[in-house]
Amino acid sequence: MAARLVRRCCWRHFGAFVSAPSAVPASLLVPAGKAATARALPQAPFALFHTSSPSSWADGFSVKEQVEESRNPEHKVIGELIETATSPQELFQLSEFHALNSNQASLIITQLSRLVVEKNLETESILRDERFQRLIGITDSQISQVWNNTLVNLLKSLCSLGMDSNRKEMQSVEQEVLWRLRRLTFRQLTSLAEFLAVKQGKESRLLNEVIKKLELRWTELEGTRTVVTLMGKVGHVSPALMDRLEDKALELAEQFNPDDIRKITLALAYQNRRCVPLLRALSYHLIQKHSELSLSVLMDLIFAYGKLNFHQPQVFQKIATDLHPHVSTMTPIEVTRCIRSFALLKWLSLPLFEAIVQYALDNTKQLSVTHLCSIILSFARLNFQPSGSEDFFNMVHEELQSQLDSLEPHLLTDLVWSLCVLQQAKAPYLQRVLAPDFHARIRGDQSLKAQNLRLKLIHINAAAKLESPDYRGPFLPAEMLSPAEPAGEKVTLLQSSLREALAGVLGSRENGRFDARTIYGWQIDAEMVVNSENKPLPLKDFAAPHLFHSEGTKPLPPGARRVAFLRWEFPNFSNRSKDLLGRYAMARRHVQAAGFLVVDVTRQSPTPAPSAPSLPAGGLAAVIPSRPPVRQPEGGGGGG
C-alpha cells in the first residue's frame, strides 16, 4: 500500500511536466525510424479469451485503478501502443525502449497471446525469446502490483501460450490469483472458471477454488449471458453450482433468446440433467415468443429433447414444421441427425418424413451407406412406410446389397432387423445374418450387447419363417432359439389387471398360460385355446409349436383356435398416436402369423387407470372375433 501511495505521488508531480496525452510526440514513445499509426484490430475469434482493448482492460477494474490510469498520461499512451501493436516484434520493441511496470508487462503478454490466436503464430519461439523472459521477470518481481483484471488475463494468456505450469513464474501467477479470489468480481470469476474448465479440467485446484467462490456468491448472478456461459462451460464440474444455475435460468426464462435456449438445452442434454420445470418454461417461451428459428437452433433443440427424452408435442410440431422447408438444403449428416432425434422421441411427422424420403431419392450419390442405414433404422422405429415406398426401397436395395460385407456386425443386424420391421428384408439380407459363421461369434457370450444381438437374430429368423414364404434358409439352429432368462421386470397395473380379468373366465389355471416366451423372440402375455363355442380347453393337452418345449402332443381339435392376449402399454405407441412402434407392430404380426387370434389389451394414457379393466359382459365371445382379424389402418399418423 505504501509503495502504491509513493508511486501515485511521484506520478502526480511528474504530471505537471508532461503535456496532455494528445500532445505527446509519438516519436518519444516508439523506436526511432518507426511511425506511430493507429491500427484497428479485428475482433479476436477465440471466445474464451478477452480482447486487450482498453474497454476490456477496464472491465472489472476498480474505481481506484481507473482513476489512477486516467491520471497517468504516459501509461495511457503506452497502453494505446500495446493495443495497436500488430506483431510480437512491435510488442517486444516496446519493452526494449520503455521502462515497464508489472502491469504494462502483463498487458504486453496478454496482447502477445491474442496475436498468437488471431494470426495462428508459433508459440515456442516467443516463449524462448529473451525479451519475453524479461517481461515474465518484471511481472514476477512485482506480481502483487498487477491489477485484478490484468492478473486474470495474464494467467489465461500464459496458459494459452503453453507456458510450463511447473515454472516458478507460472506458479507465482496462479498463487496470486488464488490469494485474490475474494477480491475478484463475479464476472472475473466467471471468465476465469470458463477458461480453466476448458484448459485444465476438473483436476485443477484453482478451478475448484473458483467454483467454491461462485457457489458462495451465486446471488450475484446477473444477466442471461453469464448464466448461459456457466451452464455450458462450468456446470458439469459442479452439480451444486448447476442446481443454482438452473434455478436462476428458470427465473430468467422469459429473457432468453433462441440461441440462449439452444445452449441451455444442450448443456442439460450433455450433462444428462432432465430439469423438467426449466425445460417446460423454455419450451413455453420458445413457442410463445419466437416465431422463426434458424436451422442450427432447430437441429440442436430436437437433439437435446431427444437425448433428455423430454416430450413437448407443441415444440416437436413447431420444429418439424420449421424444418420441413430446410430439408432440401440440408447435408446428409444433418438429415440423419434430425431423423434419429425424432425417432428417439417417437414423433412421426408425415410431411417431414416424406420430405426426407424425397431427399434420399434426389441425393442418393451424396448419401453414404451409414446415412442410409440410419434412415432405415429411424423409419423402422416409427414403423413409417413411405407413400412412394417402391421407389425408395428399390434405391435402398440397390445401394445396400453390394455393401453388406463392409458393415460392422451389429450395424448389419440392426439394418436387417429394421428391414424386417418394414417388411422389406429380401433373401440376401436374411442369408447374410442367419448364416452359421455370422452368429457363431456370439455363442457363449453373455454380455448385454451380445444378448441384444441374439434376440434381434431370433426376430429376423421369425420373419424369415413367418413372413418370407420363398426363403429357403439358412435358419438359426434350435439351441439359439431358447429364450433368455427374464430380467425380473416389474408387473404393471395393466398386466395384473389382465390376469385378474382372465382368471374369472378361464375356469382353471390349466386352461391358460401367462407370460409365454416363444421361439420367435416375443412374449405372449396370456394365451388360451378355445373350441368352436369359445369355451377354454386345457392347454397342456395340445402341441405348442411356438414354445421351445411343448408339454402336449395332440393337434388342436376341429374348430379350435389359439388366442393370444398382447398387452400394449403407453410407451409402445408413437407419440400422440394410436399406431404401435415398429418393434411392437412386428411382434403383433409374427404372433398372428404363427396361428393366433390376437386380442389387443391397450392403455394409451401415461398415467395409471384408476381401476382394473374387466372383460365385457359377453365374456370371451365379446373379445374373440369369429374369424382372424384383418387390421384396418388407424388414424393419427403422428404429430405432423
Secondary structure by P-SEA (a helix, b strand, c coil): caaaaaaaaaaaaaaaaccccccccccccccccccbbbbbbcccccccccccccccccccccaaaaaaaaacaaaaaaaaaaaacccaaaaaaaaaaccccaaaaaaaaaaaaaaaaaaccccccccccaaaaaaaaaaaaccccccaaaaaaaaaaaaaaccccccaaaaaaaaaaaaacccccaaaaaaaaaaaaaccccccaaaaaaaaaaaaaccccccaaaaaaaaaccccccaaaaaaaaaaaaaacccccaaaaaaaaaaaaaacccaaaaaaaaaaaaacccccccaaaaaaaaaaaaaaccccaaaaaaaaaaaccccccccaaaaaaaaaaaaaaccccaaaaaaaaaaaaaccccccaaaaaaaaaaaaaacccccaaaaaaaaaaaacccccccccaaaaaaaaaaaaaaccccaaaaaaaacccccccccccccaaaaaaaaaaaaaaaaaacccccccccccccccccccccccccccaaaaaaaaaacccccccccccccccccccccccccccccccccccccccccccccccccccccccccbbbbbbbbbcccccccccccccaaaaaaaaaaaaaccbbbbbbbcccccccbbbbcccccccccccccccccccccccccc
